[in-house]
């Protein structure tokens, strides 16, 4: 009897191994976004074929790129088991500063440099506060979020700051394109490639994963953990600043309340992409997949006439489903909690 069971197990494992050879590694490593994407694809083909209109897909990619750039920076932070709630405020204060500097005649290249420094400084404050002073990242970035929102309103006196400027660079960053692909999408793609390369091939990337796995073990291994943790928040701040520049360049307006949902959307994309909030597991490729899924869902709901309120409900449900699918030992946990009722 045992030999028959063993033979059956061997046959099943052989079948699974043979099937895996024909499945791309991405779909094996990122089951959740792959399953959700397949479901959405089938739904789209049957009920919303107009989604595949070229102009619509370009618009979706343009809109997703802003969230995607922020989500890339968020990936670095979450991989260390941290969180950055201040990205929306960073985007807002960068947008207002960008508009006001151009209003005063500051050259476009100098304006970009200044607002990038603002984003980096906000990230630096988060990193220093959560390392040197031991403030929990959630609390530290929450405080910086509040201060950033206040500064954006203070600088702009609570009113949107519009500007006029003829600049090829500004057009490319906002509404322009190259080879038919929007400028923001190019920036998102380049940022994804650079971030993925850093995490996969450079020592800094290994340090990020190591800290997420065990901060103390990484420290005992000789990793400069404080330096790495500060840098991941700096990266997040810089990415939020880039997103703020793109947003302001698209609208020609710096709005003090811009980026209201960018923090939630970026964290959702990271989680849906398979990055663990406990740290140490995830990738930029997964985050990109999560960004694309969220953008696709939002556009599909718009096309079928779903209200923005219901869209938020759907987005929340998708996040819960993604987390449930990626939670290790979920069945055992449910059984344990059920027995404790």
C-alpha angles and dihedrals in degrees: 000000000000092000090054091051091048091050090049091051092049091050092049092049090048091051092048091048091050091049092049090059089066095045118084112245092240092064091049096048095042104039097155099056089039093054092044091048092051092050091048092047093054091046091049096049092051104038109015109034091153087075088079092063105126095231091049092051091049090052091049091051091048092051094044093052094070093052089041095057091051090046091055090058090044090054091062091051096045092048087064089051090255133119135215115209094167099074093098093052090046090053091049098048091045091051094049092045091048092053095044094048091052089047087059094051100256110158115258095243092051091047092053091049093050096049091046088056089051090055092046092050091052089051090047091054090052092049096046093046094050095045112030095033097033095231113159110256091235092056096039096050091042089057092047089048090056093046093046092051089050093049091049091054092043095051094047096036086236094296131110113259113222126190142179123221134153106218131142089211092053091049091050092049093050120023104351130102142203121214087353093302118113117251094239090055091054089052091048092050093048092046090050093051093047093046093045091050092050094050096043105037111020128078090238089062092051089050090053092053091043093054090049090052095048126342094198094048090050091050092049089050090061099259114150090234097176091053093048094047092050091049094052090056090046089053090050091050092048092050091050089050092052089050089050091052091051093046093050092044090054095050101029084225132101106213119196092214097045117129095038094147099023092096093053093043094049093049089046091052092049093049095044088050090062102258110145117233086216088065135234098077131078143060145224090250090060091048091052089051090050092050092050092048093051092047091048092050092049092050094046091051090050092050093052092046101251113162120247090246093058089044090062090051091051091048091052092050091051091052092051092049092049092050092048092052092050097044109109116229093009095154093051091048092051091049091049094049092044091054089051095057 
